[in-house]
């Protein structure tokens, strides 16, 4: 049910981002509980793929004021991408809150992204070109996922950083200023 809600919400985000207006609805969110609920379905699929899945989350009692739907979009899309581009090794998800800063990191041991493509992967309809590497997997997709992540992070008042090299996997780190309420 949660994943369907997320899919519908993405459609709304795309439409409003195209109109230049992303509505942010801040509400109390328990970061650990939300992440666990969202990551549980991925855990099974990742393990079926033969990958290790490492998750580190904040204490259960930490609640922040933020848009949980937008954050869900970011987390799910980054994990989706990690699954698509990782054939062996691991996917790691780390989330934490410190000094009013929510940090989310999704890392993988997948094919990686060349430095000259780091900015471009956040453009709408851009798809990484792996044709020069015959061993790299060709993955289907629309080229919208990371653009939507970038829009959602910006709407949340945050930033996203990519660390990656071909053959070394990727790490996306999201930082969002939040009001901690417990």
GUKOL-453434 format. One record per residue: residue number from 1; z, y, x of N, C-alpha, C, O, CB in turn. Coordinates in nm, 3 decimals. Atoms other than C-alpha are relative to their C-alpha. Glycine has a CB too. Example, Ala and Ser with C-alpha at 12.3 -4.5 7.8 and 13.67 -1.06 7.14 Angstrom:
% residues 2
NODE resi     npz     npy     npx    capz    capy    capx     cpz     cpy     cpx     opz     opy     opx    cbpz    cbpy    cbpx
NODE    1   0.000  -0.119   0.089   0.780  -0.450   1.230   0.000   0.120   0.090   0.066   0.118   0.194   0.125   0.003  -0.099
NODE    2  -0.006  -0.119  -0.082   0.714  -0.106   1.367   0.073   0.109  -0.077   0.090   0.220  -0.026  -0.142   0.046   0.041
This chain:
% residues 182
NODE resi     npz     npy     npx    capz    capy    capx     cpz     cpy     cpx     opz     opy     opx    cbpz    cbpy    cbpx
NODE    1   0.000  -0.119   0.082   0.000   0.000   0.000   0.000   0.126   0.087  -0.072   0.222   0.059   0.120   0.000  -0.094
NODE    2  -0.009  -0.115  -0.089   0.092   0.239   0.282  -0.135   0.027   0.068  -0.175   0.142   0.081   0.110  -0.023   0.107
NODE    3   0.129  -0.019  -0.068  -0.241   0.180   0.460  -0.106   0.056  -0.095  -0.190   0.135  -0.052  -0.048  -0.133   0.059
NODE    4   0.095  -0.056   0.097  -0.438   0.253   0.141   0.029   0.148  -0.021  -0.063   0.230  -0.030   0.007  -0.078  -0.135
NODE    5  -0.039  -0.140   0.016  -0.242   0.575   0.096  -0.050   0.082   0.119  -0.095   0.196   0.103   0.153   0.012  -0.013
NODE    6   0.047  -0.068  -0.121  -0.331   0.667   0.453  -0.151   0.021  -0.005  -0.199   0.128   0.030   0.039  -0.080   0.125
NODE    7   0.146  -0.012   0.008  -0.703   0.598   0.398  -0.040   0.111  -0.097  -0.129   0.191  -0.067  -0.062  -0.134  -0.044
NODE    8   0.031  -0.104   0.098  -0.710   0.817   0.090   0.037   0.137   0.056  -0.037   0.234   0.039   0.075  -0.025  -0.132
NODE    9  -0.044  -0.128  -0.056  -0.516   1.089   0.268  -0.099   0.049   0.106  -0.124   0.169   0.116   0.141  -0.014   0.060
NODE   10   0.099  -0.038  -0.102  -0.771   1.083   0.556  -0.120   0.067  -0.064  -0.173   0.165  -0.011  -0.045  -0.123   0.081
NODE   11   0.114  -0.061   0.069  -1.048   1.159   0.311   0.032   0.144  -0.037  -0.050   0.233  -0.019  -0.037  -0.081  -0.127
NODE   12  -0.043  -0.136   0.034  -0.853   1.461   0.190   0.006   0.087   0.125  -0.036   0.203   0.123   0.137  -0.002  -0.071
NODE   13  -0.010  -0.076  -0.125  -0.785   1.569   0.550  -0.139   0.041   0.049  -0.158   0.156   0.090   0.072  -0.083   0.108
NODE   14   0.136  -0.032  -0.043  -1.155   1.550   0.637  -0.058   0.112  -0.085  -0.116   0.208  -0.033  -0.091  -0.125  -0.007
NODE   15   0.056  -0.101   0.090  -1.254   1.750   0.331   0.064   0.136   0.023  -0.006   0.237   0.027   0.017  -0.042  -0.145
NODE   16  -0.068  -0.129  -0.019  -0.990   2.019   0.388  -0.025   0.055   0.140  -0.035   0.177   0.157   0.150  -0.015  -0.024
NODE   17   0.030  -0.048  -0.136  -1.054   2.035   0.764  -0.138   0.062   0.004  -0.160   0.164   0.070   0.011  -0.116   0.103
NODE   18   0.135  -0.056   0.005  -1.422   2.091   0.692   0.000   0.137  -0.068  -0.082   0.222  -0.036  -0.094  -0.095  -0.074
NODE   19  -0.012  -0.129   0.068  -1.318   2.377   0.462   0.086   0.098   0.081   0.101   0.213   0.042   0.059  -0.020  -0.140
NODE   20  -0.082  -0.086  -0.084  -1.094   2.513   0.738   0.143   0.014  -0.048   0.215   0.103  -0.004  -0.061   0.135   0.008
NODE   21  -0.136  -0.008   0.054  -0.772   2.447   0.544   0.062  -0.139  -0.005   0.024  -0.220  -0.089  -0.001   0.064  -0.140
NODE   22  -0.076   0.123   0.008  -0.540   2.157   0.619   0.139   0.038  -0.050   0.210   0.115   0.015   0.006  -0.075   0.139
NODE   23  -0.131  -0.028   0.058  -0.233   2.169   0.397   0.105  -0.086   0.069   0.090  -0.208   0.078   0.000  -0.024  -0.154
NODE   24  -0.110   0.072  -0.065   0.087   2.074   0.579   0.120   0.002  -0.094   0.169   0.109  -0.132   0.036   0.064   0.138
NODE   25  -0.115   0.013   0.089   0.369   1.944   0.361   0.117  -0.055   0.081   0.125  -0.176   0.106  -0.032  -0.092  -0.123
NODE   26  -0.115   0.043  -0.081   0.690   1.934   0.564   0.109  -0.056  -0.090   0.145   0.002  -0.192   0.055   0.118   0.084
NODE   27  -0.105   0.068   0.073   0.956   1.694   0.443   0.083  -0.080   0.099   0.037  -0.105   0.211  -0.058  -0.092  -0.113
NODE   28  -0.079   0.082  -0.091   1.239   1.490   0.597  -0.069  -0.134   0.025  -0.109  -0.203  -0.069   0.141  -0.023  -0.057
NODE   29   0.066   0.125  -0.038   1.091   1.195   0.787   0.088  -0.071   0.103   0.126  -0.013   0.205  -0.144   0.026   0.057
NODE   30  -0.069   0.083  -0.097   1.278   0.914   0.960  -0.110  -0.060   0.089  -0.184  -0.149   0.047   0.089  -0.113  -0.070
NODE   31   0.111   0.035  -0.089   1.048   0.869   1.259  -0.005  -0.150   0.028  -0.113  -0.210   0.020   0.013   0.076   0.132
NODE   32  -0.002   0.143  -0.033   1.158   0.515   1.352  -0.042  -0.085  -0.120  -0.121  -0.178  -0.105   0.139  -0.042   0.048
NODE   33   0.036   0.080   0.118   1.134   0.381   0.996  -0.148   0.014  -0.036  -0.213  -0.085  -0.068   0.087   0.043  -0.119
NODE   34   0.142  -0.021   0.031   0.793   0.538   0.936  -0.088  -0.076   0.099  -0.183  -0.143   0.060  -0.035   0.150   0.003
NODE   35   0.080   0.069  -0.102   0.657   0.404   1.265   0.005  -0.151  -0.018  -0.098  -0.218  -0.011   0.049   0.037   0.142
NODE   36  -0.013   0.146   0.021   0.794   0.053   1.201  -0.085  -0.046  -0.119  -0.154  -0.148  -0.112   0.147  -0.038  -0.022
NODE   37   0.075   0.036   0.120   0.641   0.047   0.852  -0.151   0.002   0.028  -0.223  -0.085  -0.019   0.033   0.096  -0.114
NODE   38   0.143  -0.012  -0.029   0.302   0.160   0.985  -0.047  -0.102   0.102  -0.160  -0.152   0.093  -0.031   0.138   0.050
NODE   39   0.041   0.088  -0.109   0.299  -0.063   1.294   0.010  -0.148  -0.035  -0.055  -0.231   0.030   0.083   0.027   0.122
NODE   40  -0.019   0.141   0.035   0.406  -0.388   1.125  -0.131  -0.073  -0.027  -0.150  -0.182   0.027   0.091  -0.011  -0.121
NODE   41   0.126   0.072   0.021   0.057  -0.478   0.995  -0.085  -0.010   0.127  -0.157  -0.108   0.146  -0.081   0.070  -0.108
NODE   42   0.077   0.004  -0.124  -0.097  -0.392   1.333   0.052  -0.108   0.095  -0.025  -0.170   0.168   0.003   0.136   0.069
NODE   43  -0.062   0.096  -0.091   0.147  -0.617   1.517  -0.066  -0.137  -0.010  -0.099  -0.198   0.091   0.149  -0.011  -0.028
NODE   44   0.061   0.132   0.022   0.002  -0.933   1.363  -0.142  -0.004   0.055  -0.180  -0.100   0.123  -0.001  -0.035  -0.149
NODE   45   0.140  -0.003  -0.045  -0.360  -0.832   1.433  -0.010   0.010   0.153  -0.095  -0.053   0.215  -0.074   0.119  -0.065
NODE   46   0.002  -0.016  -0.146  -0.286  -0.728   1.790   0.035  -0.132   0.067  -0.028  -0.171   0.165   0.098   0.111   0.045
NODE   47  -0.041   0.129  -0.058  -0.108  -1.056   1.864  -0.107  -0.107  -0.023  -0.128  -0.192   0.064   0.133  -0.046  -0.060
NODE   48   0.110   0.094   0.026  -0.393  -1.254   1.699  -0.113   0.020   0.100  -0.185  -0.074   0.133  -0.053   0.016  -0.145
NODE   49   0.103  -0.031  -0.098  -0.624  -1.081   1.945   0.041  -0.045   0.140  -0.038  -0.035   0.235  -0.030   0.149   0.000
NODE   50  -0.049   0.047  -0.129  -0.411  -1.223   2.228   0.055   0.112   0.087   0.069   0.095   0.208  -0.109  -0.071   0.072
NODE   51  -0.051  -0.114  -0.075  -0.274  -0.883   2.330   0.152   0.008  -0.013   0.211  -0.037  -0.111  -0.065   0.131  -0.049
NODE   52  -0.143  -0.028   0.007   0.083  -0.790   2.412   0.017   0.134  -0.072  -0.062   0.227  -0.051   0.065   0.002   0.143
NODE   53  -0.024  -0.123   0.076   0.226  -0.523   2.181   0.142   0.047   0.028   0.239  -0.017  -0.014  -0.021  -0.022  -0.154
NODE   54  -0.129  -0.056  -0.036   0.509  -0.308   2.315   0.025   0.125  -0.083  -0.059   0.214  -0.089   0.007   0.032   0.151
NODE   55  -0.035  -0.115   0.084   0.685  -0.062   2.084   0.139   0.048   0.038   0.235  -0.030   0.040  -0.008  -0.036  -0.152
NODE   56  -0.129  -0.063  -0.025   0.964   0.179   2.177   0.012   0.119  -0.094  -0.070   0.211  -0.092   0.016   0.044   0.150
NODE   57  -0.018  -0.103   0.102   1.099   0.398   1.897   0.138   0.063   0.015   0.227   0.006   0.077  -0.017  -0.058  -0.142
NODE   58  -0.131  -0.065  -0.007   1.384   0.646   1.860   0.103  -0.071  -0.087   0.070  -0.165  -0.161  -0.011   0.148  -0.042
NODE   59  -0.107   0.057   0.082   1.717   0.563   1.701  -0.036   0.014  -0.148  -0.103   0.108  -0.190   0.134   0.070   0.030
NODE   60   0.027   0.001   0.144   1.701   0.480   1.331   0.048   0.126  -0.070  -0.010   0.167  -0.171   0.065  -0.121  -0.064
NODE   61  -0.064  -0.111   0.072   1.918   0.780   1.241  -0.071   0.135   0.019  -0.031   0.233  -0.044   0.142   0.012   0.044
NODE   62   0.064  -0.128  -0.028   1.681   1.050   1.372  -0.099   0.035  -0.112  -0.195  -0.039  -0.138  -0.072  -0.003   0.136
NODE   63   0.092  -0.053   0.101   1.515   1.251   1.095  -0.046   0.137   0.044   0.030   0.215   0.100   0.068   0.007  -0.141
NODE   64   0.059  -0.129  -0.034   1.282   1.544   1.147  -0.072   0.055  -0.123  -0.105  -0.018  -0.217  -0.097  -0.012   0.121
NODE   65   0.076  -0.065   0.107   1.110   1.791   0.921  -0.144   0.012   0.048  -0.173   0.085   0.143   0.060   0.141  -0.037
NODE   66   0.142  -0.004  -0.036   0.733   1.734   0.939  -0.082  -0.061  -0.112  -0.027  -0.113  -0.209  -0.026  -0.074   0.134
NODE   67   0.090   0.062   0.096   0.430   1.617   0.745  -0.019  -0.147   0.039  -0.093  -0.179   0.132  -0.137   0.075  -0.007
NODE   68   0.007   0.142  -0.032   0.473   1.239   0.744  -0.137  -0.060  -0.019  -0.175  -0.152   0.052   0.098  -0.075  -0.083
NODE   69   0.135   0.052   0.023   0.124   1.178   0.605  -0.092   0.032   0.117  -0.166  -0.055   0.163  -0.058   0.057  -0.129
NODE   70   0.085  -0.036  -0.114  -0.049   1.370   0.883   0.041  -0.079   0.125  -0.045  -0.127   0.199   0.008   0.151   0.029
NODE   71  -0.046   0.078  -0.115   0.168   1.200   1.145  -0.046  -0.145  -0.012  -0.086  -0.205   0.088   0.154   0.006   0.012
NODE   72   0.046   0.137   0.022   0.081   0.862   0.990  -0.147  -0.016   0.036  -0.187  -0.116   0.095   0.022  -0.041  -0.146
NODE   73   0.143   0.003  -0.032  -0.289   0.944   1.023  -0.020  -0.008   0.152  -0.102  -0.084   0.202  -0.071   0.124  -0.057
NODE   74   0.012  -0.005  -0.146  -0.245   1.022   1.390   0.036  -0.134   0.060  -0.042  -0.191   0.138   0.090   0.111   0.058
NODE   75  -0.046   0.127  -0.055  -0.047   0.709   1.471  -0.097  -0.114  -0.030  -0.136  -0.188   0.061   0.138  -0.035  -0.054
NODE   76   0.088   0.111   0.039  -0.272   0.470   1.277  -0.136   0.009   0.068  -0.190  -0.092   0.111  -0.019  -0.003  -0.150
NODE   77   0.131  -0.012  -0.062  -0.594   0.611   1.416   0.005  -0.031   0.149  -0.085  -0.096   0.202  -0.056   0.139  -0.022
NODE   78  -0.011   0.029  -0.144  -0.473   0.596   1.776   0.019  -0.150   0.025  -0.037  -0.204   0.120   0.117   0.078   0.061
NODE   79  -0.018   0.144  -0.016  -0.358   0.235   1.733  -0.129  -0.074  -0.035  -0.166  -0.170   0.033   0.117  -0.051  -0.088
NODE   80   0.131   0.059   0.034  -0.689   0.145   1.559  -0.093   0.006   0.120  -0.157  -0.094   0.155  -0.063   0.074  -0.120
NODE   81   0.089  -0.015  -0.116  -0.879   0.282   1.858   0.043  -0.090   0.115  -0.042  -0.151   0.180  -0.002   0.146   0.046
NODE   82  -0.048   0.087  -0.108  -0.659   0.098   2.105  -0.041  -0.144  -0.026  -0.082  -0.215   0.066   0.154   0.011   0.015
NODE   83   0.041   0.137   0.034  -0.730  -0.227   1.920  -0.150  -0.021   0.021  -0.192  -0.125   0.071   0.038  -0.032  -0.146
NODE   84   0.146   0.012  -0.012  -1.106  -0.162   1.914  -0.045  -0.013   0.145  -0.136  -0.089   0.176  -0.068   0.119  -0.064
NODE   85   0.049  -0.011  -0.137  -1.135  -0.090   2.284   0.078  -0.084   0.100   0.059  -0.068   0.221   0.003   0.142   0.043
NODE   86  -0.079   0.084  -0.090  -0.890  -0.345   2.428  -0.024  -0.147  -0.030   0.006  -0.195  -0.139   0.151   0.033  -0.012
NODE   87   0.026   0.143   0.015  -0.996  -0.705   2.482   0.107  -0.087   0.063   0.126  -0.201   0.022  -0.133  -0.034   0.060
NODE   88  -0.107   0.077  -0.064  -0.711  -0.815   2.708   0.107   0.096   0.050   0.082   0.215   0.073  -0.056  -0.086   0.118
NODE   89  -0.109  -0.082  -0.051  -0.375  -0.691   2.825   0.096   0.040  -0.108   0.151  -0.045  -0.179  -0.055   0.123   0.067
NODE   90  -0.105  -0.045   0.090  -0.153  -0.474   2.614  -0.033   0.132  -0.067  -0.117   0.209  -0.022   0.129   0.012   0.074
NODE   91  -0.001  -0.129   0.068  -0.114  -0.190   2.370   0.147   0.040  -0.009   0.232  -0.040  -0.049  -0.070  -0.006  -0.143
NODE   92  -0.138  -0.049   0.003   0.200   0.023   2.394   0.008   0.124  -0.087  -0.077   0.213  -0.080   0.050   0.031   0.143
NODE   93  -0.028  -0.117   0.083   0.340   0.269   2.141   0.142   0.045   0.030   0.236  -0.033   0.021  -0.019  -0.032  -0.153
NODE   94  -0.131  -0.059  -0.026   0.627   0.500   2.234   0.012   0.127  -0.081  -0.080   0.209  -0.084   0.020   0.028   0.152
NODE   95  -0.027  -0.123   0.074   0.779   0.766   2.013   0.143   0.041   0.030   0.232  -0.043   0.044  -0.022  -0.019  -0.154
NODE   96  -0.134  -0.050  -0.025   1.077   0.987   2.077   0.013   0.144  -0.042  -0.086   0.216  -0.055   0.036  -0.015   0.146
NODE   97  -0.029  -0.138   0.036   1.243   1.311   1.978   0.104   0.052   0.098   0.209  -0.009   0.116   0.050   0.012  -0.148
NODE   98  -0.092  -0.062  -0.094   1.408   1.538   2.234  -0.024   0.150  -0.002  -0.137   0.196   0.010  -0.018  -0.058   0.143
NODE   99   0.009  -0.147   0.000   1.483   1.911   2.216  -0.107   0.051  -0.097  -0.190   0.134  -0.060  -0.031   0.050   0.141
NODE  100   0.092  -0.043   0.106   1.287   1.957   1.891  -0.146  -0.031   0.031  -0.237   0.034  -0.022   0.015   0.149  -0.023
NODE  101   0.135   0.040  -0.035   0.983   1.788   2.042  -0.017  -0.148  -0.033   0.052  -0.233   0.024  -0.030   0.028   0.151
NODE  102   0.036   0.139   0.030   0.837   1.471   1.888  -0.116  -0.036   0.091  -0.219   0.032   0.092  -0.037  -0.019  -0.152
NODE  103   0.107   0.046  -0.089   0.632   1.283   2.144  -0.041  -0.140  -0.042   0.043  -0.228  -0.060   0.047   0.001   0.149
NODE  104   0.058   0.129   0.034   0.403   0.994   2.053  -0.101  -0.034   0.108  -0.188   0.047   0.142  -0.067   0.001  -0.142
NODE  105   0.094   0.045  -0.101   0.219   0.796   2.316  -0.055  -0.136  -0.041   0.020  -0.228  -0.073   0.068  -0.008   0.140
NODE  106   0.066   0.128   0.026  -0.035   0.520   2.250  -0.086  -0.030   0.123  -0.178   0.045   0.156  -0.087   0.004  -0.134
NODE  107   0.070   0.037  -0.124  -0.160   0.343   2.563  -0.058  -0.140  -0.015  -0.005  -0.224  -0.088   0.096   0.007   0.122
NODE  108   0.062   0.132   0.002  -0.390   0.047   2.618  -0.055  -0.033   0.137  -0.063   0.052   0.226  -0.111  -0.007  -0.106
NODE  109   0.063   0.045  -0.125  -0.546  -0.156   2.896  -0.148  -0.027  -0.024  -0.207  -0.115   0.038   0.070  -0.128   0.054
NODE  110   0.141   0.018   0.037  -0.893  -0.125   2.745  -0.097   0.054   0.101  -0.065   0.068   0.219  -0.025   0.065  -0.132
NODE  111   0.111  -0.036  -0.088  -1.222  -0.005   2.887   0.016   0.137   0.064  -0.046   0.163   0.167  -0.129  -0.004  -0.076
NODE  112  -0.020  -0.133  -0.058  -1.106   0.353   2.952  -0.113   0.095  -0.035  -0.214   0.056  -0.092   0.013  -0.010   0.150
NODE  113   0.094  -0.107   0.034  -1.292   0.681   2.920  -0.024   0.084   0.124   0.070   0.128   0.190   0.053   0.088  -0.117
NODE  114   0.035  -0.082  -0.117  -1.478   0.870   3.193   0.050   0.144  -0.018   0.050   0.196  -0.130  -0.153  -0.001   0.023
NODE  115  -0.054  -0.137   0.006  -1.332   1.213   3.277  -0.095   0.098  -0.065  -0.052   0.189  -0.136   0.034   0.048   0.140
NODE  116   0.096  -0.095   0.057  -1.654   1.390   3.179  -0.012  -0.014  -0.152  -0.078   0.068  -0.216  -0.136  -0.018   0.065
NODE  117   0.004   0.020   0.145  -1.608   1.253   2.825   0.133   0.034  -0.068   0.143   0.025  -0.190  -0.038  -0.143  -0.032
NODE  118  -0.133  -0.023   0.057  -1.239   1.347   2.777   0.000   0.105  -0.111   0.059   0.081  -0.217   0.096   0.042   0.109
NODE  119   0.004  -0.103   0.105  -1.307   1.667   2.581  -0.092  -0.040  -0.114  -0.064  -0.010  -0.230  -0.046   0.134   0.059
NODE  120   0.100   0.035   0.101  -1.605   1.524   2.398   0.049  -0.102  -0.101   0.003  -0.103  -0.215  -0.123  -0.051   0.066
NODE  121  -0.044   0.104   0.093  -1.418   1.229   2.242   0.070   0.060  -0.122   0.087  -0.009  -0.223   0.094  -0.098   0.070
NODE  122  -0.066  -0.066   0.113  -1.241   1.481   2.014  -0.099   0.073  -0.090  -0.059   0.134  -0.189   0.105   0.096   0.050
NODE  123   0.103  -0.063   0.083  -1.573   1.613   1.875  -0.040  -0.093  -0.113  -0.040  -0.215  -0.097  -0.124   0.038   0.086
NODE  124   0.045   0.080   0.114  -1.692   1.497   1.534  -0.131  -0.071   0.035  -0.222  -0.013   0.094  -0.019   0.089  -0.125
NODE  125   0.117   0.088  -0.014  -1.948   1.213   1.545  -0.032  -0.036   0.145  -0.137  -0.095   0.171  -0.120   0.066  -0.062
NODE  126   0.025   0.039  -0.139  -1.917   1.172   1.922   0.052  -0.142   0.021   0.165  -0.175  -0.016   0.068   0.099   0.099
NODE  127  -0.040   0.136  -0.033  -1.910   0.811   2.037  -0.022  -0.020   0.149  -0.126   0.017   0.204  -0.081  -0.105  -0.082
NODE  128   0.006   0.023  -0.144  -1.838   0.710   2.394  -0.121  -0.086   0.034  -0.149  -0.186  -0.033   0.129  -0.065   0.050
NODE  129   0.118   0.073  -0.044  -2.147   0.591   2.577   0.041  -0.103   0.106   0.079  -0.067   0.217  -0.107   0.097   0.057
NODE  130  -0.029   0.108  -0.094  -2.085   0.253   2.740  -0.126  -0.073   0.043  -0.119  -0.177   0.108   0.099  -0.099  -0.061
NODE  131   0.125   0.071  -0.028  -2.452   0.163   2.776  -0.027  -0.017   0.149  -0.098  -0.108   0.189  -0.116   0.072  -0.064
NODE  132   0.023   0.011  -0.144  -2.446   0.223   3.151   0.082  -0.113   0.061   0.056  -0.155   0.174   0.033   0.131   0.069
NODE  133  -0.083   0.110  -0.048  -2.181  -0.050   3.187  -0.027  -0.123  -0.086   0.024  -0.132  -0.197   0.151   0.038  -0.004
NODE  134   0.035   0.116   0.082  -2.323  -0.384   3.070   0.118  -0.088  -0.037   0.111  -0.164  -0.134  -0.101  -0.083   0.072
NODE  135  -0.117   0.082   0.032  -1.977  -0.545   3.076   0.087   0.065  -0.108   0.173  -0.001  -0.166   0.083  -0.025   0.126
NODE  136  -0.080  -0.070   0.100  -1.831  -0.281   2.840  -0.043  -0.041  -0.140  -0.161  -0.059  -0.170  -0.012   0.153   0.017
NODE  137   0.030   0.037   0.139  -1.804  -0.373   2.476  -0.056   0.120  -0.075  -0.015   0.234  -0.052   0.125  -0.054  -0.071
NODE  138   0.053  -0.104   0.087  -2.005  -0.176   2.225   0.073  -0.012  -0.134   0.070  -0.116  -0.199  -0.156  -0.013  -0.018
NODE  139  -0.084   0.002   0.118  -1.782  -0.082   1.933  -0.062   0.088  -0.107  -0.109   0.199  -0.079   0.144   0.048   0.033
NODE  140   0.054  -0.080   0.110  -1.899   0.034   1.595   0.104   0.100  -0.046   0.224   0.081  -0.026  -0.046  -0.090  -0.117
NODE  141  -0.089  -0.103   0.053  -1.751   0.342   1.435  -0.081   0.123  -0.034  -0.201   0.131  -0.005   0.112   0.034   0.102
NODE  142   0.069  -0.121   0.044  -1.835   0.682   1.296   0.007   0.113   0.101  -0.071   0.208   0.094   0.058   0.046  -0.129
NODE  143  -0.020  -0.112  -0.092  -1.715   0.897   1.584   0.083   0.110  -0.063   0.082   0.224  -0.015  -0.134   0.055   0.044
NODE  144  -0.083  -0.100   0.068  -1.478   1.076   1.346   0.149  -0.015   0.029   0.224   0.081   0.014  -0.022  -0.008  -0.148
NODE  145  -0.143   0.029  -0.012  -1.143   0.915   1.429   0.078   0.096   0.086   0.177   0.154   0.041   0.017  -0.135   0.053
NODE  146  -0.075  -0.088  -0.088  -1.033   1.118   1.728  -0.016   0.147  -0.039   0.073   0.227  -0.012  -0.044  -0.020   0.143
NODE  147   0.016  -0.137   0.050  -1.176   1.437   1.577   0.102   0.025  -0.110   0.162   0.133  -0.116  -0.145   0.023  -0.053
NODE  148  -0.098  -0.015   0.106  -0.955   1.379   1.273   0.141   0.002   0.057   0.226   0.078   0.009  -0.013  -0.112  -0.102
NODE  149  -0.130  -0.003  -0.067  -0.657   1.303   1.498   0.024   0.140   0.057   0.132   0.197   0.039   0.008  -0.108   0.112
NODE  150  -0.012  -0.133  -0.059  -0.720   1.629   1.681   0.028   0.106  -0.106   0.113   0.193  -0.087  -0.128   0.035   0.078
NODE  151  -0.023  -0.094   0.111  -0.740   1.822   1.350   0.141  -0.014  -0.056   0.208   0.086  -0.082  -0.103  -0.024  -0.112
NODE  152  -0.133   0.024   0.056  -0.420   1.660   1.221   0.108   0.050   0.095   0.205   0.112   0.052   0.021  -0.149  -0.029
NODE  153  -0.098  -0.046  -0.099  -0.230   1.729   1.544   0.005   0.153   0.002   0.112   0.212   0.009  -0.034  -0.055   0.141
NODE  154   0.005  -0.147   0.002  -0.347   2.092   1.540   0.068   0.055  -0.125   0.141   0.154  -0.118  -0.147   0.049   0.007
NODE  155  -0.063  -0.045   0.124  -0.238   2.128   1.176   0.152  -0.013   0.008   0.225   0.066  -0.053  -0.054  -0.081  -0.119
NODE  156  -0.143   0.019  -0.019   0.104   1.996   1.276   0.058   0.095   0.105   0.179   0.096   0.130   0.028  -0.145   0.040
NODE  157  -0.045  -0.094  -0.102   0.120   2.266   1.544   0.024  -0.065   0.135   0.100  -0.014   0.216   0.125   0.067  -0.046
NODE  158  -0.022   0.075  -0.122   0.100   2.013   1.824  -0.119   0.001   0.093  -0.215   0.075   0.074   0.036  -0.140  -0.032
NODE  159   0.108   0.015  -0.097  -0.118   1.915   2.115  -0.019  -0.148   0.030   0.071  -0.229   0.010   0.029   0.080   0.130
NODE  160   0.031   0.138  -0.037  -0.288   1.597   2.230  -0.060   0.000   0.139  -0.141   0.087   0.173  -0.096  -0.068  -0.103
NODE  161   0.047   0.011  -0.138  -0.355   1.489   2.587  -0.053  -0.141   0.021   0.003  -0.238  -0.030   0.115   0.033   0.101
NODE  162   0.061   0.129  -0.033  -0.576   1.208   2.716   0.007  -0.022   0.150  -0.034   0.063   0.229  -0.146  -0.007  -0.049
NODE  163   0.003   0.046  -0.139  -0.520   1.025   3.045  -0.077  -0.131  -0.001  -0.037  -0.227  -0.066   0.146  -0.018   0.062
NODE  164   0.082   0.121   0.002  -0.791   0.769   3.115  -0.102   0.003   0.113  -0.146   0.108   0.157  -0.070  -0.015  -0.134
NODE  165   0.110   0.021  -0.094  -1.038   0.632   3.365  -0.068  -0.130  -0.039  -0.002  -0.221  -0.090   0.050  -0.003   0.149
NODE  166   0.070   0.126   0.032  -1.306   0.366   3.317   0.067  -0.118   0.071   0.096  -0.113   0.190  -0.148   0.010   0.040
NODE  167  -0.060   0.121  -0.055  -1.157   0.021   3.367   0.151   0.002   0.010   0.212  -0.098   0.046  -0.056  -0.026   0.133
NODE  168  -0.146  -0.012  -0.014  -0.797   0.149   3.359   0.071   0.026  -0.132   0.191   0.052  -0.133   0.033   0.111   0.096
NODE  169  -0.063  -0.024   0.129  -0.733   0.192   2.988   0.015   0.148  -0.030  -0.035   0.233   0.043   0.134  -0.066  -0.004
NODE  170  -0.018  -0.138   0.047  -0.632   0.506   2.802   0.142   0.020  -0.048   0.208  -0.073  -0.095  -0.100   0.033  -0.113
NODE  171  -0.129  -0.040   0.056  -0.314   0.690   2.711  -0.020   0.134  -0.071  -0.057   0.233  -0.009   0.111   0.011   0.112
NODE  172   0.003  -0.123   0.080  -0.311   0.946   2.430   0.145   0.040  -0.024   0.225  -0.040  -0.073  -0.078  -0.020  -0.136
NODE  173  -0.135  -0.050   0.018   0.003   1.160   2.422  -0.003   0.121  -0.092  -0.071   0.220  -0.065   0.065   0.036   0.136
NODE  174  -0.008  -0.106   0.099   0.081   1.377   2.121   0.139   0.063   0.008   0.240  -0.007   0.013  -0.029  -0.056  -0.144
NODE  175  -0.127  -0.073   0.001   0.351   1.646   2.129  -0.001   0.094  -0.119  -0.094   0.172  -0.138   0.022   0.079   0.133
NODE  176  -0.010  -0.081   0.120   0.466   1.814   1.809   0.140   0.062  -0.005   0.240  -0.008   0.006  -0.029  -0.085  -0.129
NODE  177  -0.129  -0.067   0.017   0.740   2.074   1.770   0.052  -0.030  -0.141  -0.019  -0.007  -0.239  -0.012   0.154   0.025
NODE  178  -0.057   0.036   0.129   0.972   1.956   1.491   0.141   0.055  -0.011   0.206   0.087   0.089   0.000  -0.153  -0.020
NODE  179  -0.139  -0.036   0.025   1.298   2.057   1.333   0.076  -0.129  -0.023   0.050  -0.200  -0.119   0.015   0.098  -0.123
NODE  180  -0.080   0.121   0.015   1.549   1.777   1.383   0.110   0.028  -0.102   0.182   0.127  -0.090   0.059  -0.047   0.137
NODE  181  -0.099  -0.024   0.104   1.772   1.740   1.076   0.114  -0.101   0.002   0.211  -0.084  -0.072  -0.066  -0.004  -0.135
NODE  182  -0.114   0.091  -0.019   1.991   1.445   1.179  -0.013  -0.073   0.131   0.072  -0.154   0.166   0.010  -0.102  -0.115
